[in-house]
């Protein structure tokens, strides 16, 4: 899969429309900022290499 830079502003706009969840203009900048933080955290998690022998657990047990 090719890495593409995520346009967080566009993502928030599209998800708002898809979910029929209007975001007031006064909150939009904060929502976009939080999604930018989420993206940064997700990139760290996704960049972590896993050995090929690791398998997902069939059942989650906390």
C-alpha positions in Angstrom: 0.0 0.0 0.0 1.3 3.4 -0.9 1.8 5.9 1.9 -0.3 9.0 1.4 -0.4 12.1 3.6 -3.7 12.4 5.3 -5.3 15.8 5.0 -6.8 16.0 8.5 -9.1 19.0 7.6 -10.6 17.1 4.7 -10.9 13.9 6.8 -12.8 15.7 9.5 -15.1 17.4 7.0 -15.8 14.1 5.1 -16.4 12.1 8.3 -18.7 14.9 9.6 -20.8 14.5 6.4 -20.7 10.7 6.4 -21.8 10.5 10.0 -24.3 13.3 9.7 -22.6 14.9 12.6 -22.3 18.7 12.1 -19.3 20.4 13.8 -19.8 24.0 14.8 -17.2 26.4 13.4 -16.1 27.3 16.9 -15.2 23.6 17.6 -13.7 22.7 14.2 -10.2 23.8 14.9 -10.1 21.8 18.1 -11.5 18.7 16.4 -8.9 19.0 13.6 -6.1 19.4 16.2 -7.2 16.3 18.1 -7.3 14.2 14.9 -3.8 15.5 14.0 -2.6 14.2 17.4 -4.4 10.9 16.9 -2.7 10.6 13.5 0.7 11.1 15.0 0.1 8.5 17.7 -1.2 6.0 15.1 1.9 6.5 12.9 4.1 5.5 15.9 2.0 2.4 16.6 1.9 1.4 12.9 5.6 1.9 12.5 6.5 -0.6 15.2 7.8 -3.7 13.6 6.3 -7.0 14.6 8.1 -10.4 14.1 6.5 -12.5 11.4 5.8 -15.3 13.9 3.5 -13.1 16.0 -0.2 -14.1 15.7 -3.3 -12.3 17.0 -5.0 -13.8 20.0 -8.4 -15.4 19.1 -9.9 -13.9 22.2 -9.1 -10.7 24.1 -8.6 -11.3 27.8 -7.7 -8.2 29.8 
